[in-house]
Amino acid sequence: MGSGHLITVASYDDTGRLVGGGSTAPRGAVSELMGIGVLPMARKQGRGGAITRALVRAARSQGVSTTFLSAGSDDAASVYRAVGFERVGTACILEVSRG
């Protein structure tokens, strides 16, 4: 973290309780945003968008020009679109078959 290989962002409520966060791991000019989440009780307050914007800014300060992420749901995707991300593809989810 100290060398900039992993950047984390946290969101706290008014009492100082951690209610959200995320991370990014810059590698050259590219970085993936990962694990962005906000507790259900703290959603719909702009925290997800603020976390995402802060991670993008932090990655750019490390020289990143391409930032990407994967949305786990349509609700999450709507937050990322509001920040400026665009859908460019769909990932496949695989499961282990226990037959």
PyMOL commands that set and color helices and strands:
alter all, ss='L'
color gray80, all
select helices_A, chain A and resi 40-42+47-61+74-83
alter helices_A, ss='H'
color red, helices_A
select strands_A, chain A and resi 7-12+18-24+30-38+66-68
alter strands_A, ss='S'
color yellow, strands_A
deselect
rebuild
show_as cartoon
